[in-house]
Amino acid sequence: MKHLLRPEWVIVAALFAIAAGVALVLPAGEVMSLPGSDLANQFAPWRAFATASLKAGHFPLWNPYTYSGEPFFGGFQSALLYPLSAVFLILPLSQAINFSFFLHLLILGWGMYRWACQRGFHIVAAVLCGVALPLSGPVWPHIYAGHLSNFCTIAWVPWILAGFERWWLEERWSGLFVASAGIALQIFAGHVQYVYYTGVAAGLQALAWSAARPAVRWRALSSVAACYAAGVALAAVQLLPGLAAASESVRQGKIPFAQAGSLFLPAENLITSFAPGFFGDFFHSVYIGRWYLHEESIFIGAAGLVLVAAAWLGAGPRRTIACDSAVAVLLLLLALGVETPLYRVLYDYAPHFGQFRGVSKFTFPAMTFLVLVIGAGIDRLIRQPPVSRWLSLSSLGVGLIVSVAGLFLWSDPSPIDEFTAWVGRTGEHFRQAGLPARHYHDTALQAGSSLLWAGAVFAVIGVSLAGSRRWPRLRWVPLAIFPVQLVLFAGENFTILPLAEGIPEPARDFIVAHPGDYRILDIINPQGGADTGFLIGAPDIWGNDPMVSRRYAEFITATQGYDPNQASQDMPLGFNRLPRIYAMLRLRYLLGANADRSQIRLADGPPNPMEQVQLISDYRVLHGRDPLLAAMNAPDFDPHRTVLLESEPTPRPVPNPNPGTVRVAQLSTDELTIEADVTTPTLLLITDPYSRDWRAAPLTGSSQQSYTILPANYILRAVPLAAGHHHVLIEYAPPSFPIGIGISLLAFLLWLGVAVGLRLWKRSQESAPER
């Protein structure tokens, strides 16, 4: 009971209550996001689908609402086994989303605070570290971008890295258990890229400490490997099905270099570390920089940069500061991506490095270590007055230079115009085309204002630090400005949005009024990609998720006239045609919208969409993707009459225009039960996407003892049937799932047993009489 009443726990409980209160008092149905964000297009529909399935007593392995069907549990970002996803079973969707954001901000800040305390920082420095990281540029803007899985994953990074350090420097076993548990929670939380990048950061951290303190080298390197092995084993139930699904997705192997190299941190965006509005934003002006601002902001404030300098210019040992700084710089170098030659080397030779895009995400672990350096600077200002003259003079000088630059942009915005034109030529931007010139003029003015404010902060801090040599209390000025800048930045990048705005009501009403077994194509959203099928009420033939089957993405890409070798989760140029073979996808309606999304337009898909199951006797065998895609695009190909296979079926179908009857007896997300009466051998065509983890098994009364599922028409499923009565269960049953359950259970029992054993051993040692 005494442990629960410690000040830290009381403060955390109070913050938890505040976070819950804020999340619950926000208007019902509204979420902290921008229109068209990943929250409305992916995470809200996924969480709603998962919640509905679990409340119905079903654990969904397959999602039929996106890309005509794709793995759901194996898609990682479903986060079905992530413990904190339980909030979605308790609260309404919008409130659960908001609460989840606040909860993980709290976990992130708390972990950073504990790490700073572990370093021995002054309590003020530790608190400010806990405030700084959640409100920094690499974290906070991901709220309005709707990156829920990002937040759930990064929240555990300080706990993992601090756990390693606790073992290296203090030889406390608890650090290893915290680190391994944090790694497992990251995997369950769903954003695999951050899991990988956290591992890279931990490896660099271990190398830095090994170089700085050779005595800890064996503990540092071996503990990182051991904890990641333990975390992988604990989360095997999620990891193994996820890897199995990924092996069939567009992320199998390396993605194309141009795609993998996109969304890096542009070198010019380093200026956002102290001038966050220099390139505009999504709230007050047009963003004119490269890629997305929420991926490319590294704001920590002018005060934060001065505190970094304070850490280096203070008296005392600098070994720890050097380690943190070196890791932060290396991670920022990785975030620069194709801006440096290093990226090409890592893409070619580093395991799994080329399977992700958006290396700018390395800015988050970099900021984690930079905040520790800032904490050291705060600690030194508090404990080691007087302040270095170099620090005050440098801050004042930088402030004057930055202010002059801001005034120059106010008087002559032409450099911004030239920069905007250059960005346009790179093609590395996502600005809206055709905007009036005044929008770019507003951005130029905002750039000047951002520099002026930053210059003023630098100057005020420089003056206060200079005066602190005579009046020591003035050294607290930068410590007060630091959190104020971060809070203002967070306020400038905060908005709420009615969740229903991402799911147009007229579209949902239309689907309700037109029931049936069919799919839609939602082209309301840019690039025709959204996972809103579940909330609209009809499965979509496209979506927004990297786990889309490679076969399926190649098929859709080819039918739109693009190179299937460049297939991905996106359709960068949008859908430009509706081939008649989309009838085999059961496509019936298109959903479109006018420019401001105020009106929904509906149109019919290709004529005569197929049923979910049918019997077809005519088939051809072709080998290789390109011959199959060419045959399907041929004018004489009719998916109602002919099936294209990749191997000879057994038994071999006998030509018959009327081979029998078939119907779906039962249907759920992961399985369907089919009954068929067949007069001659034929093919059962199922117009759902193929995956090698779909299985067919005979049920009572079936005349055939075994069944196989073959890829049909490159993306669908076919089951060869002999003459007779068939009662068949078709189910999505990845064998990696039960294997993962067994490994995770065994690993958890072992992990828990070792933890309890070490705890008992420690108590026995403490209670043993001294000899």
C-alpha positions in Angstrom: 0.0 0.0 0.0 2.9 2.4 0.8 4.2 2.0 -2.8 0.8 3.1 -4.2 0.9 6.3 -2.1 4.3 7.4 -3.4 4.2 10.9 -4.9 5.0 9.6 -8.4 2.0 7.2 -8.4 -0.3 9.9 -7.0 0.8 12.3 -9.8 0.3 9.7 -12.4 -3.1 8.8 -11.1 -4.1 12.5 -11.2 -2.8 12.9 -14.8 -4.6 9.7 -15.7 -7.9 11.1 -14.3 -7.3 14.4 -16.1 -6.6 12.6 -19.4 -9.8 10.5 -19.0 -11.8 13.6 -18.1 -10.6 15.5 -21.2 -11.2 12.5 -23.5 -14.7 12.0 -22.1 -15.8 15.7 -22.1 -14.9 16.3 -25.8 -18.1 16.5 -27.8 -19.6 13.1 -28.5 -18.7 11.7 -31.9 -15.7 14.0 -32.3 -12.1 13.0 -32.5 -8.8 14.8 -32.5 -8.0 14.6 -36.2 -8.1 16.3 -39.5 -10.4 15.5 -42.4 -9.1 12.7 -44.6 -6.6 11.5 -41.9 -5.6 7.9 -41.3 -7.9 7.9 -38.2 -11.1 8.3 -40.3 -9.8 6.3 -43.2 -8.3 3.3 -41.4 -8.0 3.1 -37.6 -11.6 4.1 -36.7 -13.2 1.5 -39.1 -10.7 -1.2 -38.0 -11.3 -0.6 -34.3 -15.1 -0.6 -34.9 -14.9 -3.8 -36.8 -12.7 -5.5 -34.1 -15.0 -4.3 -31.4 -18.1 -5.5 -33.1 -16.5 -8.9 -33.8 -15.2 -9.4 -30.3 -18.5 -8.4 -28.7 -20.2 -11.0 -30.9 -17.9 -13.6 -29.5 -15.7 -13.9 -32.6 -12.0 -13.4 -33.0 -11.6 -12.0 -36.5 -8.6 -13.3 -38.4 -9.8 -12.0 -41.8 -11.2 -8.6 -42.8 -13.7 -8.9 -45.7 -14.3 -5.1 -45.9 -10.9 -3.9 -47.4 -9.2 -4.9 -50.7 -12.1 -7.4 -51.2 -10.6 -9.2 -48.2 -7.3 -9.3 -46.4 -5.7 -10.6 -43.2 -6.9 -8.7 -40.2 -5.3 -10.1 -37.1 -2.1 -10.7 -39.1 -2.2 -7.1 -40.3 -0.6 -6.0 -37.0 -2.4 -2.7 -36.7 -5.6 -4.4 -35.8 -4.0 -4.6 -32.3 -6.5 -7.3 -31.3 -4.3 -8.7 -28.5 -2.9 -5.3 -27.3 -4.1 -5.1 -23.7 -5.0 -1.4 -23.8 -7.2 -1.9 -26.8 -9.8 -3.2 -24.3 -10.9 0.4 -23.8 -12.7 0.0 -27.2 -14.9 -2.7 -25.6 -16.0 -0.2 -22.9 -16.3 3.2 -24.4 -18.0 4.5 -27.5 -15.7 4.6 -30.5 -14.9 8.3 -30.6 -14.3 8.5 -26.8 -12.2 5.4 -26.9 -10.0 6.9 -29.6 -9.5 10.1 -27.7 -8.8 8.3 -24.4 -6.3 6.1 -26.2 -4.4 9.1 -27.5 -4.3 10.7 -24.1 -3.4 7.5 -22.3 -0.4 6.8 -24.5 0.8 10.4 -24.2 0.7 9.8 -20.5 2.6 6.5 -20.7 5.2 8.1 -23.0 5.7 11.1 -20.7 5.8 8.9 -17.6 8.4 6.6 -19.1 10.6 9.6 -20.1 10.2 11.1 -16.6 11.3 7.8 -15.0 14.3 7.5 -17.3 15.4 11.0 -16.3 15.0 10.2 -12.6 17.0 7.0 -13.2 19.8 9.3 -14.6 19.7 11.2 -11.3 18.4 14.5 -12.8 16.9 17.2 -10.6 13.1 16.6 -10.2 12.4 19.8 -12.3 14.6 18.4 -15.1 12.9 15.0 -14.9 9.4 16.5 -15.1 10.3 18.7 -18.0 11.7 15.7 -19.9 8.4 14.0 -19.3 6.5 17.0 -20.7 8.9 17.6 -23.6 8.8 14.3 -25.5 5.0 14.0 -25.9 4.7 17.6 -27.0 7.7 17.6 -29.4 7.5 17.7 -33.2 8.1 14.0 -33.9 5.1 13.1 -31.6 2.3 15.6 -31.1 1.4 16.2 -34.8 0.7 12.5 -35.3 -2.5 13.2 -33.3 -4.1 15.3 -36.0 -2.7 12.9 -38.6 -4.7 10.2 -36.8 -1.8 7.8 -36.3 -3.3 5.8 -33.5 -1.1 2.8 -33.8 2.0 5.0 -33.9 1.1 6.4 -30.5 0.4 3.0 -29.0 3.8 1.7 -30.2 6.1 4.7 -29.4 4.7 5.0 -25.9 6.8 2.1 -24.7 10.2 3.3 -26.2 11.5 5.2 -23.1 10.6 2.2 -20.9 12.5 -0.2 -23.2 15.6 2.0 -23.5 15.7 3.0 -19.8 15.3 -0.7 -18.9 18.4 -1.6 -20.9 20.3 1.2 -19.3 19.2 0.1 -15.8 20.8 -3.3 -16.4 24.0 -2.0 -18.0 24.8 0.6 -15.3 23.1 -0.8 -12.2 23.0 -4.5 -13.0 19.3 -4.6 -11.9 17.4 -7.5 -13.4 14.2 -5.6 -13.4 15.4 -3.5 -16.3 15.6 -6.5 -18.5 12.0 -7.6 -17.7 10.7 -4.1 -18.3 12.6 -3.9 -21.6 11.4 -7.3 -22.9 7.8 -6.6 -21.8 7.9 -3.2 -23.6 9.1 -4.9 -26.8 6.2 -7.4 -26.6 3.7 -4.6 -26.0 5.1 -2.7 -29.0 4.6 -5.7 -31.3 1.0 -6.1 -30.0 0.4 -2.4 -30.4 0.8 -2.8 -34.2 3.2 -0.4 -35.8 6.0 -2.8 -36.8 8.1 0.0 -38.3 8.5 1.7 -35.0 9.4 -1.7 -33.4 12.2 -2.1 -35.9 13.4 1.5 -35.5 13.4 1.1 -31.7 15.6 -2.0 -32.1 18.0 0.1 -34.2 18.0 2.8 -31.6 18.7 0.2 -28.8 21.5 -1.3 -30.8 23.1 2.2 -31.3 22.6 2.9 -27.6 24.4 -0.3 -26.7 27.3 0.5 -29.1 27.6 4.0 -27.7 27.7 2.8 -24.1 30.1 0.0 -25.0 32.5 2.5 -26.4 32.1 4.9 -23.5 32.3 2.3 -20.8 34.1 -0.9 -21.9 33.2 -2.5 -18.6 29.5 -2.7 -19.6 30.1 -4.0 -23.1 29.2 -7.6 -22.6 26.1 -6.6 -20.7 25.0 -4.0 -23.3 25.2 -6.0 -26.5 24.0 -9.4 -25.1 21.1 -7.9 -23.2 19.7 -6.2 -26.3 19.8 -9.5 -28.2 18.3 -11.4 -25.2 15.5 -9.0 -24.6 14.5 -8.8 -28.2 14.4 -12.6 -28.3 12.3 -12.6 -25.2 9.9 -9.9 -26.6 9.6 -11.8 -29.9 8.7 -15.0 -28.0 6.2 -13.3 -25.8 4.5 -11.8 -28.8 4.9 -14.8 -31.1 1.1 -15.2 -31.2 0.9 -11.8 -33.1 4.3 -11.9 -34.8 4.1 -15.2 -36.6 0.7 -14.7 -38.2 1.8 -11.2 -39.1 5.0 -12.4 -40.8 3.0 -15.0 -42.6 0.5 -12.4 -43.9 3.4 -10.0 -44.8 5.0 -12.7 -46.9 2.1 -12.5 -49.3 1.7 -8.7 -49.1 3.1 -5.9 -51.1 5.7 -5.7 -48.3 7.2 -9.1 -49.0 10.8 -8.6 -49.7 11.9 -5.0 -50.5 9.6 -2.5 -51.8 10.8 -0.4 -54.8 13.6 1.9 -54.0 11.7 5.1 -55.0 8.8 4.1 -52.7 11.0 3.0 -49.8 13.0 6.2 -50.1 10.0 8.5 -49.9 8.9 10.3 -46.8 12.5 11.0 -45.6 13.4 14.0 -43.4 14.4 16.8 -45.8 17.6 18.5 -44.7 15.9 22.0 -44.8 13.3 20.8 -42.3 15.9 20.9 -39.6 14.8 24.5 -39.2 11.5 23.2 -37.8 13.5 22.4 -34.6 13.0 26.0 -33.5 10.7 27.5 -36.2 7.8 25.0 -36.6 5.7 27.2 -38.9 8.5 28.0 -41.4 7.0 25.9 -44.2 3.4 26.5 -43.2 1.1 24.0 -41.7 -2.4 22.4 -42.1 -4.2 24.9 -39.9 -3.2 28.5 -40.7 -1.6 28.3 -44.2 -0.6 25.9 -46.9 2.3 23.5 -46.1 4.9 24.2 -48.8 7.6 21.8 -47.7 8.4 18.3 -48.9 6.3 15.3 -47.8 4.0 15.7 -44.8 4.7 18.1 -42.0 3.6 15.6 -39.3 6.3 13.3 -40.5 8.9 16.0 -41.0 8.7 18.2 -37.9 11.4 18.0 -35.3 10.3 20.9 -33.1 11.8 21.1 -29.7 11.9 24.9 -29.4 14.6 27.6 -29.3 14.8 27.0 -25.5 15.3 23.3 -26.0 18.3 24.0 -28.3 19.8 26.4 -25.8 19.5 23.7 -23.1 21.3 21.2 -25.4 24.2 23.7 -25.5 23.9 24.2 -21.7 24.5 20.5 -21.3 27.7 20.6 -23.3 29.0 23.9 -21.8 28.4 23.0 -18.2 31.1 21.7 -15.9 31.6 18.0 -15.0 31.9 14.7 -17.0 30.3 14.7 -20.4 30.5 11.0 -21.2 26.7 10.3 -20.8 25.9 13.5 -22.8 28.2 12.4 -25.5 26.6 9.0 -25.7 23.1 10.5 -26.0 24.2 13.1 -28.5 26.0 10.5 -30.6 22.9 8.3 -30.8 20.6 11.2 -31.5 22.9 12.4 -34.4 23.1 8.9 -35.9 19.4 8.5 -35.8 18.8 11.9 -37.4 21.3 10.8 -40.1 19.2 7.8 -40.8 16.0 10.0 -40.9 17.6 12.0 -43.7 17.2 8.9 -45.9 18.1 9.4 -49.5 19.6 12.8 -48.7 22.7 10.9 -47.7 24.6 8.0 -49.5 24.1 5.9 -46.4 20.5 5.1 -47.2 21.4 3.2 -50.4 23.8 1.0 -48.5 21.3 0.2 -45.8 18.5 -0.4 -48.4 20.8 -2.9 -50.2 22.4 -4.7 -47.3 20.6 -4.1 -43.9 18.1 -6.8 -43.1 14.4 -5.7 -43.6 15.5 -2.0 -44.0 14.0 -1.8 -47.5 10.6 -3.1 -46.4 9.6 0.2 -44.9 9.0 3.7 -46.2 9.1 6.8 -44.2 12.6 6.8 -42.6 11.7 10.2 -41.2 10.2 8.2 -38.3 13.8 7.9 -37.0 13.2 11.4 -35.7 11.2 10.0 -32.8 14.0 7.9 -31.2 16.4 10.7 -32.0 14.2 13.1 -30.1 14.1 10.7 -27.2 17.9 10.9 -26.7 17.9 14.6 -27.5 15.4 15.2 -24.6 17.8 13.4 -22.3 20.5 15.9 -23.4 18.1 18.7 -22.7 17.4 17.2 -19.3 21.1 17.3 -18.6 21.2 20.9 -19.6 18.3 21.8 -17.3 20.0 19.8 -14.5 23.2 21.8 -14.9 21.5 25.2 -15.0 19.8 24.3 -11.7 22.8 22.7 -9.9 25.8 24.4 -11.4 25.5 28.2 -11.6 27.0 30.5 -12.9 26.2 30.1 -16.5 28.8 30.0 -19.2 29.3 33.4 -20.9 29.6 31.5 -24.2 26.1 30.2 -23.8 24.5 33.5 -23.2 26.4 35.3 -26.0 25.8 32.5 -28.5 22.0 32.5 -27.7 21.9 36.2 -28.1 23.8 36.1 -31.4 21.7 33.4 -32.8 18.6 35.3 -31.8 19.7 38.4 -33.7 20.6 36.4 -36.8 17.3 34.5 -36.8 15.3 37.7 -36.2 17.0 39.5 -39.1 16.2 36.6 -41.4 12.5 36.8 -40.3 12.4 40.5 -41.0 13.9 39.9 -44.4 11.2 37.4 -45.3 8.5 39.8 -44.1 9.9 42.5 -46.5 10.7 40.2 -49.4 8.9 36.8 -49.6 10.5 35.9 -53.0 12.9 33.3 -51.5 9.8 31.4 -50.4 8.4 31.6 -53.9 11.7 30.2 -55.3 11.7 27.4 -52.7 8.1 26.5 -53.5 8.9 26.2 -57.2 11.9 24.0 -56.4 9.8 21.7 -54.2 7.3 21.4 -57.0 10.0 20.3 -59.4 11.2 17.6 -57.0 7.7 15.9 -56.9 8.2 15.3 -53.2 5.2 17.2 -52.0 1.5 16.7 -51.3 0.2 20.2 -51.8 -3.2 20.9 -53.3 -2.9 22.0 -56.9 -4.4 25.2 -58.2 -4.5 27.2 -54.9 -4.6 31.0 -55.1 -1.2 32.8 -54.9 -2.4 34.5 -51.6 -2.1 31.1 -49.8 1.6 30.9 -50.6 2.0 34.6 -49.6 0.4 33.8 -46.3 2.9 30.9 -45.8 5.8 33.3 -46.6 4.5 35.7 -43.9 4.1 32.8 -41.5 7.7 31.7 -42.2 8.9 35.2 -41.3 6.8 35.3 -38.2 8.0 31.9 -37.1 11.6 33.1 -37.4 10.9 36.3 -35.6 9.3 34.5 -32.6 12.2 32.0 -32.5 14.8 34.8 -32.7 13.0 36.7 -29.9 13.1 33.6 -27.7 16.8 33.1 -28.4 17.5 36.7 -27.5 15.5 36.7 -24.3 17.2 33.6 -23.2 20.6 35.0 -24.0 19.9 38.2 -22.0 18.5 36.3 -19.0 21.5 33.9 -18.9 23.8 36.8 -19.1 22.0 38.5 -16.3 22.0 35.3 -14.2 25.7 35.8 -13.4 24.5 38.7 -11.2 21.0 37.6 -10.5 21.1 33.8 -10.4 17.3 33.4 -10.4 17.3 34.6 -14.0 18.6 31.2 -15.1 15.1 29.9 -14.5 13.8 31.9 -17.5 14.7 29.4 -20.2 13.3 26.6 -17.9 10.0 28.5 -17.9 10.1 29.3 -21.6 10.9 25.7 -22.6 7.5 24.1 -21.6 5.5 27.2 -22.6 6.9 26.9 -26.2 5.9 23.2 -26.3 2.4 23.8 -25.0 1.8 26.6 -27.5 3.1 24.3 -30.3 0.6 21.7 -29.2 -2.2 24.1 -29.1 -1.4 25.4 -32.6 -1.6 21.8 -33.8 -4.8 20.6 -32.2 -8.2 20.2 -33.7 -11.3 18.1 -33.4 -13.4 16.6 -36.1 -16.8 14.8 -36.2 -15.9 11.2 -36.9 -18.9 10.8 -39.1 -17.4 13.3 -41.5 -15.1 10.6 -42.7 -18.1 8.2 -43.3 -20.6 10.2 -45.3 -24.1 9.7 -44.1 -25.7 9.7 -47.6 -23.5 6.8 -48.7 -24.4 4.8 -45.6 -28.1 5.5 -46.2 -27.8 4.3 -49.8 -26.2 1.1 -48.8 -28.9 0.4 -46.2 -31.5 1.0 -48.8 -29.8 -1.4 -51.2 -29.0 -4.6 -49.3 -27.2 -7.4 -51.0 -24.0 -9.3 -51.5 -21.8 -6.9 -53.4 -18.8 -4.6 -53.1 -18.3 -0.9 -53.7 -15.4 1.3 -54.8 -15.0 4.3 -52.5 -13.3 7.1 -54.5 -14.5 9.8 -52.2 -11.1 9.9 -50.6 -7.9 11.0 -52.5 -6.1 8.1 -54.3 -9.3 6.0 -53.9 -8.0 4.5 -50.7 -9.9 4.1 -47.4 -10.9 1.3 -45.1 -14.3 2.7 -44.3 -16.2 -0.3 -45.8 -17.3 -1.6 -42.4 -18.7 1.7 -41.2 -20.4 2.4 -44.6 -21.8 -1.1 -44.5 -20.4 -2.6 -47.7 -17.0 -4.2 -48.5 -14.7 -2.1 -50.7 -12.5 -3.4 -53.5 -9.7 -1.1 -52.5 -8.3 0.3 -49.2 -5.4 1.8 -47.3 -3.1 -0.8 -45.7 0.3 -2.1 -46.5 -0.8 -5.7 -45.9 -2.8 -5.9 -49.1 -2.0 -9.1 -51.0 0.7 -8.5 -53.7 -1.3 -10.6 -56.1 -4.4 -8.4 -55.6 -2.4 -5.1 -55.7 -0.7 -6.2 -58.9 -4.0 -7.1 -60.5 -5.7 -3.8 -59.7 -2.6 -1.8 -60.7 -2.4 -3.6 -64.0 -6.1 -3.1 -64.8 -5.6 0.7 -64.3 -2.9 0.8 -66.9 0.1 1.1 -64.5 3.1 -1.1 -64.1 2.3 -4.1 -61.8 5.9 -4.1 -60.6 5.2 -0.8 -58.9 2.1 -2.1 -57.1 1.6 -0.9 -53.5 -1.1 -0.1 -51.1 -1.7 3.3 -52.8 -3.2 4.2 -56.2 -1.2 7.5 -56.6 -3.0 8.7 -59.7 -6.4 7.3 -58.7 -8.8 5.0 -60.5 -9.2 6.0 -64.1 -11.2 3.1 -65.6 -13.6 0.3 -64.6 -12.7 -2.9 -66.6 -15.6 -5.3 -67.0 -13.5 -8.0 -65.3 -14.2 -6.1 -62.0 -17.5 -8.0 -62.2 -15.6 -11.0 -60.7 -14.9 -8.7 -57.7 -18.7 -8.4 -57.2 -18.3 -4.6 -57.7 -21.8 -3.0 -58.0 -21.5 0.7 -57.0 -19.0 3.5 -57.0 -19.0 6.2 -54.3 -17.8 9.6 -55.3 -18.0 13.2 -54.0 -17.8 16.8 -55.2 -14.8 18.9 -54.3 -15.9 19.8 -50.8 -17.4 16.4 -50.1 -20.8 18.1 -49.4 -22.6 15.8 -51.9 -22.1 12.1 -52.5 -22.4 10.8 -56.1 -23.2 7.1 -56.8 -22.6 5.2 -60.0 -23.0 1.7 -61.1 -20.1 -0.6 -61.5 -19.5 -3.1 -64.4 -22.7 -5.0 -65.6 -23.6 -8.4 -64.3 -21.4 -8.7 -61.1 -20.7 -12.3 -60.1 -22.0 -14.2 -57.1 -19.7 -15.2 -54.2 -19.7 -18.8 -55.4 -20.5 -20.5 -58.7 -19.6 -23.7 -60.6 -17.6 -23.3 -63.8 -16.3 -26.2 -65.9 -14.3 -24.3 -68.5 -10.7 -23.6 -67.5 -7.2 -22.8 -68.9 -3.8 -23.3 -67.3 -1.3 -20.4 -67.6 2.0 -19.9 -65.8 3.3 -16.6 -64.6 1.8 -13.3 -63.6 2.1 -11.5 -66.9 0.4 -14.1 -69.1 -2.4 -14.4 -66.6 -3.0 -10.6 -66.4 -2.8 -10.3 -70.2 -5.3 -13.1 -70.7 -7.8 -11.5 -68.2 -7.4 -8.2 -70.0 -8.1 -9.8 -73.4 -11.5 -8.7 -74.9 -12.7 -12.3 -75.2 -12.1 -13.3 -71.6 -15.4 -13.8 -69.6 -14.9 -14.6 -65.9 -18.5 -15.9 -65.8 -17.5 -18.8 -68.2 -13.8 -19.5 -67.8 -11.4 -19.8 -64.9 -7.6 -19.3 -65.4 -5.6 -21.6 -63.2 -1.8 -21.9 -62.5 -1.7 -25.7 -62.3 -3.9 -28.7 -63.4 -6.8 -29.3 -61.0 -7.6 -32.7 -59.5 -10.1 -34.0 -60.4 -10.0 -32.4 -63.9 -13.3 -30.6 -64.8 -15.4 -32.0 -67.6 -17.0 -29.4 -69.9 -20.6 -28.9 -68.9 -22.6 -25.7 -69.2 -24.8 -26.8 -66.2 -22.6 -28.8 -63.8 -24.9 -28.6 -60.8 -26.0 -26.2 -58.1 -24.1 -24.5 -55.2 -25.0 -22.2 -52.3 -23.5 -20.7 -49.2 -25.0 -22.3 -46.2 -23.2 -20.3 -43.5 -20.9 -17.2 -43.6 -18.7 -15.3 -41.2 -15.6 -13.1 -41.6 -13.2 -16.1 -41.5 -15.1 -19.0 -43.0 -18.0 -20.0 -45.2 -19.8 -23.3 -45.4 -20.7 -24.4 -48.9 -23.2 -27.1 -50.1 -23.0 -28.2 -53.8 -24.5 -31.0 -55.8 -22.4 -31.7 -58.9 -23.3 -33.9 -61.8 -19.8 -33.8 -63.5 -16.4 -32.8 -62.2 -16.1 -29.0 -62.1 -14.6 -26.0 -60.4 -16.0 -24.1 -57.4 -15.0 -20.5 -58.0 -15.1 -18.3 -54.9 -14.9 -14.6 -55.8 -12.8 -13.7 -52.7 -9.1 -13.0 -52.6 -6.7 -16.0 -52.5 -4.3 -16.7 -49.7 -2.3 -19.8 -49.1 -3.7 -19.9 -45.5 -7.3 -20.6 -46.7 -8.2 -24.2 -46.1 -11.0 -26.4 -47.4 -12.2 -29.4 -45.3 -15.1 -31.9 -45.8 -18.0 -31.9 -43.5 -20.6 -34.6 -42.7 -22.2 -35.9 -45.8 -19.6 -34.8 -48.2 -18.8 -37.3 -51.0 -15.2 -36.1 -51.4 -12.6 -36.9 -48.8 -10.2 -34.0 -49.3 -10.2 -30.6 -51.0 -7.6 -28.2 -52.3 -7.8 -24.4 -52.8 -6.1 -23.1 -56.0 -5.4 -19.5 -57.1 -7.9 -18.7 -59.8 -7.8 -15.7 -62.1 -4.6 -14.8 -60.3 -6.4 -13.3 -57.3 -9.5 -15.5 -56.5 -10.0 -19.1 -55.2 -11.0 -22.2 -56.9 -11.8 -25.7 -55.4 -11.9 -28.7 -57.8 -15.0 -30.8 -57.1 -15.8 -34.4 -58.2 -19.3 -35.4 -59.1 -21.5 -35.9 -56.0 -22.7 -34.0 -53.0 -20.3 -31.6 -51.2 -20.5 -30.1 -47.8 -17.3 -28.1 -47.5 -15.9 -25.7 -44.8 -13.7 -23.0 -46.3 -11.8 -21.3 -43.5 -9.0 -18.9 -43.0 -6.7 -20.8 -40.7 -3.1 -19.8 -40.7 -1.1 -22.6 -39.1 1.2 -19.9 -37.6 -1.6 -18.8 -35.3 -1.8 -21.9 -33.0 2.0 -22.2 -33.2 2.3 -18.6 -32.0 -0.2 -19.2 -29.2 1.9 -22.1 -27.9 5.2 -20.2 -28.1 3.7 -17.1 -26.4 2.2 -19.1 -23.6 5.4 -21.0 -22.9 7.4 -17.8 -23.1 5.1 -16.0 -20.7 5.2 -18.8 -18.2 9.0 -18.9 -18.4 9.3 -15.1 -18.2 7.0 -14.9 -15.2 8.7 -17.8 -13.5 12.1 -16.3 -13.8 10.8 -12.9 -12.6 9.2 -14.5 -9.5 12.2 -16.7 -8.9 14.6 -13.7 -9.0 12.3 -11.7 -6.7 12.2 -14.5 -4.1 15.9 -15.0 -4.4 16.5 -11.3 -3.8 14.3 -11.3 -0.7 16.1 -14.3 0.7 19.4 -12.6 0.2 18.1 -9.4 1.9 16.7 -11.3 4.9 19.8 -13.6 5.3 21.9 -12.7 8.4 25.3 -11.2 7.8 28.2 -13.6 8.4 
